[in-house]
Amino acid sequence: MKKKYFFLTVLLLFVICSYLIGPLFPEFFTHIYNQKFYSYLDSFLHLISNIFPFSLGDVLYAVVVIYFIYKCFVLIKRKLYKDFGVFILTSVLLFFGIFQVFWGWNNYKFSVAHQLKLERSYTQAELDSITKKLTEIVNSQQFLITKDSLKEVSIDKDLELFNKTAKLNYTKLPDHLKEILTDNKINDVKPSFYSYLQAYTGFSGYFNPFTHENQLNIEIPTIGMPVTVAHEMAHQLGIASETEANFYGYKVMLQSTDLKFKYAANLYALKYCLKQYRYENEETYQLLFKRLNVGVQQNILESEQFWLSKRNVSSYFFKNLYGRFLKINNQKDGIQSYNKFVDLLINYNKKYLEI
């Protein structure tokens, strides 16, 4: 019994210290943890997880949840309430402790903006400018693909092709973007067993921090899949921030030779720019939306209608829960960190002039 409490105390201190001290040492987590320990661990897990054509992590989650529920039921039935409390606390601490060691400490690295020495924040004029440019690019690409401004762009659901394209495109990134990532073999993104449930909880995909596998929600509109695949791969390569993973997803698919993938990337970026207007003024958003080809509008509406049709109480609950989880893990904006993508996009373009 004493050993049990000793282990619990050590585990508690480890987790508390990890979360309190972690943000104080970005240099260590950027150059030592990320580039050495995490990189070696990811290489090892790559050998294991890639043996299986299905998501080993999805199976692991199911086994753990079933065991957790069973154990709780047994302890409560036997009225071992003290043991029940210890079991719950130990389970929570093990989750956070293993999460931190296996991947979570990437949250304490220097940000991409810091490593690239980018400015922070942007003016309304800068947002107007990049939105106008992206609108012109997207309209042009949509017409080149379909030969009809009224027709939406269609992408075949081909996860094998998305994986192949994303992996190749990561090698085409500019050196200043590649240097921020770990130099590891990229795992294929696998279809999640829980895609149906993920659609109702509001998630397009996820990276499993315990097995380092990338999963895609295969229920989402196909137009969003290529960037989502690249986004999840960015997490495996050590990008913790959702904002930065969004940015890498966009930049990776922009390297494509296939115009449809370029269109999907530019549409992705444009949608985030348009969201900024929508947050402040619906009328301005509608005016900008009407400047898009009807086919482009249809691609945007398809995605919006999909998520709207799945929205329910669980969507709000899980989004809020995930937002709190991000805040705990040094992503101070929580779920809203997704919307910081525009800031990174504008300031990256100001320095590298790529749009």
C-alpha positions in Angstrom: 0.0 0.0 0.0 2.8 2.4 0.9 4.4 1.7 -2.5 1.1 2.6 -4.2 0.9 6.0 -2.5 4.6 6.6 -3.0 4.2 6.0 -6.8 1.1 8.2 -6.8 2.9 11.0 -5.0 5.9 10.9 -7.4 3.6 10.8 -10.4 1.6 13.8 -9.0 4.8 15.8 -8.5 6.1 14.9 -11.9 2.9 16.1 -13.7 2.6 19.3 -11.7 6.3 20.2 -12.2 6.0 19.3 -15.9 3.2 21.8 -16.5 4.6 24.5 -14.2 8.2 24.4 -15.3 7.8 23.4 -19.0 7.0 27.0 -20.2 10.2 28.3 -18.6 12.5 26.3 -20.9 11.6 26.7 -24.6 15.2 26.4 -25.6 15.5 23.0 -24.1 12.2 21.7 -25.5 13.0 23.1 -29.0 16.5 21.7 -29.4 16.8 18.8 -26.9 13.4 17.3 -26.4 12.0 17.9 -29.9 15.1 17.3 -32.0 16.5 14.4 -30.0 14.3 12.6 -27.5 11.0 13.0 -29.3 12.6 12.3 -32.7 14.1 9.0 -31.5 10.8 8.0 -29.8 8.9 8.8 -32.9 11.2 6.7 -35.0 10.7 3.8 -32.6 6.9 4.1 -32.6 7.0 4.4 -36.4 8.4 0.9 -36.7 5.5 -0.5 -34.5 2.5 1.4 -35.7 3.3 1.0 -39.4 3.1 -2.8 -39.0 -0.7 -2.4 -38.8 -2.8 -1.2 -41.7 -5.5 0.0 -39.3 -5.2 2.5 -36.4 -3.5 0.8 -33.5 -4.2 3.9 -31.4 -7.9 3.7 -32.0 -7.9 0.1 -30.8 -5.7 1.1 -27.8 -8.2 3.8 -26.8 -11.1 1.4 -27.0 -9.3 -1.2 -24.8 -8.3 1.5 -22.2 -11.8 3.0 -22.0 -13.4 -0.5 -21.6 -10.9 -1.4 -18.9 -11.4 1.9 -17.2 -15.2 1.5 -17.1 -14.9 -2.1 -16.0 -12.5 -1.3 -13.2 -14.7 1.6 -11.9 -17.8 -0.6 -11.9 -16.0 -3.4 -9.9 -14.6 -1.0 -7.3 -17.9 0.8 -6.8 -19.8 -2.5 -6.7 -17.5 -3.7 -4.0 -17.8 -0.4 -2.2 -14.0 0.2 -2.3 -14.4 3.9 -2.6 -10.9 4.7 -1.4 -9.4 2.4 -4.0 -11.8 3.9 -6.5 -10.5 7.4 -5.8 -6.9 6.3 -6.0 -7.6 4.5 -9.3 -9.2 7.6 -10.8 -6.4 9.9 -9.7 -3.7 7.5 -10.9 -5.4 7.1 -14.3 -5.7 10.8 -14.8 -2.1 11.4 -13.8 -0.8 8.6 -16.0 -2.7 10.0 -18.9 -1.2 13.5 -18.5 2.3 12.2 -17.6 2.6 9.8 -20.6 1.1 12.5 -22.8 3.7 15.0 -21.8 6.7 12.7 -22.3 5.5 11.1 -25.6 4.4 14.4 -27.3 3.0 17.1 -25.1 6.3 18.8 -24.3 6.3 20.0 -27.9 3.9 22.6 -26.7 6.7 24.4 -24.9 8.9 24.8 -28.0 9.6 28.2 -29.5 6.7 29.1 -31.8 7.1 29.0 -35.6 6.7 32.8 -35.6 9.6 33.1 -33.1 11.8 30.8 -35.0 11.2 32.6 -38.3 11.4 36.0 -36.7 8.0 37.1 -37.9 6.0 40.1 -36.8 2.9 39.6 -34.7 -0.6 41.0 -35.4 -1.8 42.7 -38.6 -3.7 45.7 -39.8 -7.1 45.8 -41.4 -5.5 46.9 -44.6 -3.2 43.8 -44.6 -6.2 41.5 -44.1 -8.0 43.3 -46.9 -5.0 42.9 -49.2 -4.4 39.2 -48.6 -8.1 38.4 -48.8 -8.4 40.1 -52.2 -5.3 38.2 -53.5 -6.6 34.9 -52.3 -10.0 35.6 -53.8 -8.5 36.2 -57.2 -6.3 33.1 -56.9 -9.1 30.8 -55.9 -11.5 32.2 -58.5 -8.9 31.7 -61.2 -8.0 28.2 -60.1 -11.6 27.1 -59.8 -12.3 28.2 -63.4 -9.1 26.6 -64.7 -10.1 23.3 -63.1 -13.8 23.2 -64.0 -14.0 25.5 -67.1 -17.2 26.8 -65.5 -17.5 29.4 -62.8 -20.8 27.9 -61.6 -19.3 24.4 -61.0 -17.8 23.4 -57.7 -14.4 21.7 -57.7 -14.6 17.9 -56.9 -11.7 15.9 -55.5 -11.9 12.1 -55.4 -11.7 10.5 -52.0 -8.3 8.9 -52.3 -6.5 8.7 -49.0 -3.5 6.8 -50.5 -3.0 9.7 -53.0 -3.4 12.3 -50.2 -0.8 10.6 -48.2 1.6 10.2 -51.1 1.2 13.8 -52.1 1.6 15.2 -48.6 4.7 13.2 -48.0 6.3 14.4 -51.3 5.3 18.0 -50.7 6.9 18.0 -47.2 10.2 17.5 -49.0 9.5 20.5 -51.2 9.0 23.0 -48.4 11.4 25.9 -48.1 14.4 25.1 -45.9 13.4 27.6 -43.3 10.1 25.7 -42.8 11.7 22.2 -42.9 14.3 23.1 -40.3 11.6 23.6 -37.7 10.3 20.0 -38.1 11.9 16.8 -37.0 13.6 14.8 -39.6 11.5 11.7 -39.3 9.7 9.3 -41.6 6.1 10.4 -41.9 3.4 8.0 -41.0 0.5 7.6 -43.4 -2.7 9.1 -42.2 -5.2 6.3 -41.5 -9.0 6.4 -41.5 -10.3 6.7 -38.0 -12.6 4.0 -36.6 -14.4 6.8 -34.9 -15.0 9.0 -38.0 -18.8 8.9 -37.5 -18.5 10.0 -33.9 -15.8 12.6 -34.8 -18.2 14.2 -37.2 -20.7 14.8 -34.4 -18.1 16.1 -32.1 -16.6 18.6 -34.6 -13.2 17.1 -35.5 -11.7 16.5 -38.9 -9.0 14.3 -37.7 -6.5 13.8 -34.9 -3.0 12.8 -34.0 -2.6 10.1 -31.4 0.2 11.3 -29.0 0.7 7.8 -27.6 1.2 5.8 -30.8 2.2 8.8 -33.1 -0.4 7.7 -35.6 -2.3 10.2 -37.8 -6.1 9.7 -38.2 -8.5 11.3 -40.7 -12.3 11.6 -40.2 -13.3 10.1 -43.5 -16.8 11.5 -43.2 -15.8 15.1 -43.9 -16.2 16.8 -47.3 -13.4 15.6 -49.6 -12.3 19.1 -50.5 -10.9 19.5 -47.0 -9.1 16.2 -46.8 -5.8 17.0 -48.4 -5.0 19.9 -46.0 -6.3 17.9 -43.1 -3.9 15.0 -44.0 -0.9 17.4 -44.1 -2.1 19.1 -40.9 -2.0 15.8 -38.9 1.4 14.9 -40.3 2.7 18.3 -39.0 1.7 17.2 -35.5 3.7 14.0 -35.9 6.7 16.1 -37.0 6.6 18.0 -33.7 4.2 20.9 -34.4 2.0 21.1 -31.4 0.1 24.3 -32.0 -3.1 23.9 -34.0 -2.5 27.3 -35.7 1.0 26.1 -36.8 -0.3 22.7 -38.0 -3.0 24.5 -40.0 -0.3 26.7 -41.5 1.9 23.7 -42.4 -1.2 21.9 -43.9 -1.8 24.9 -46.1 1.9 25.3 -47.1 2.4 21.6 -47.8 -0.5 21.3 -50.2 0.4 24.5 -51.9 3.6 22.7 -53.1 1.4 20.3 -55.2 1.7 19.9 -59.0 -2.0 19.0 -59.0 -4.0 22.2 -59.4 -6.9 20.7 -57.4 -4.7 20.4 -54.3 -3.4 23.9 -54.8 -7.0 25.1 -55.0 -7.9 23.2 -51.8 -5.0 24.8 -50.0 -5.8 28.4 -51.1 -9.5 27.8 -50.4 -8.6 26.7 -46.9 -6.6 29.9 -46.3 -9.3 32.1 -47.8 -12.0 30.6 -45.6 -10.0 31.6 -42.5 -9.6 35.1 -43.8 -13.3 35.4 -44.5 -14.0 34.1 -41.0 -12.3 37.2 -39.5 -14.7 39.4 -41.3 -17.7 37.3 -40.3 -16.8 37.6 -36.6 -17.0 41.3 -36.8 -19.5 42.1 -39.5 -21.8 39.6 -41.3 -22.7 42.2 -44.0 -19.0 42.7 -45.0 -18.6 38.9 -45.1 -21.5 38.5 -47.4 -20.2 41.2 -49.8 -16.8 39.4 -49.9 -18.5 36.0 -50.3 -20.4 37.3 -53.4 -17.2 38.1 -55.1 -16.4 34.4 -55.3 -17.3 32.3 -58.3 -20.5 30.3 -57.6 -18.5 27.1 -57.8 -16.2 28.4 -55.0 -19.2 29.4 -53.0 -20.6 25.9 -53.3 -17.3 24.3 -52.0 -17.5 26.6 -49.0 -21.2 26.0 -48.4 -20.8 22.2 -48.7 -18.4 22.3 -45.8 -20.5 24.6 -43.7 -23.6 22.6 -44.3 -21.9 19.4 -43.4 -20.7 20.7 -40.0 -24.1 22.4 -39.4 -25.9 19.1 -40.0 -23.7 17.4 -37.4 -23.9 20.1 -34.8 -25.4 19.1 -31.4 -24.8 19.3 -27.7 -21.8 17.0 -27.9 -20.2 19.3 -30.4 -20.2 22.2 -28.0 -19.2 20.0 -25.1 -16.2 18.3 -26.8 -15.0 21.6 -28.5 -15.1 23.3 -25.1 -13.3 20.4 -23.4 -10.6 20.3 -26.1 -10.3 24.1 -25.8 -9.6 23.8 -22.1 -7.1 20.9 -22.8 -5.2 23.2 -25.2 -5.0 26.0 -22.7 -3.7 23.6 -20.1 -1.0 22.6 -22.6 0.4 26.1 -23.2 -1.9 27.0 -26.1 -3.4 30.0 -24.4 -6.0 30.8 -27.0 -7.6 27.3 -26.6 -9.8 26.3 -29.5 -9.5 29.8 -30.8 -5.9 29.1 -31.6 -7.2 27.8 -34.9 -8.2 31.3 -35.8 -4.6 32.7 -35.2 -3.8 31.1 -38.6 -4.5 34.4 -40.4 -2.0 36.2 -38.2 0.7 33.7 -39.2 -0.3 33.7 -42.8 -0.1 37.5 -43.2 3.1 38.0 -41.4 4.8 35.0 -43.1 3.8 36.5 -46.5 5.0 40.0 -45.4 8.5 38.5 -44.9 8.6 35.9 -47.7 6.3 37.5 -50.3 4.8 34.2 -51.6 1.2 35.4 -52.3 
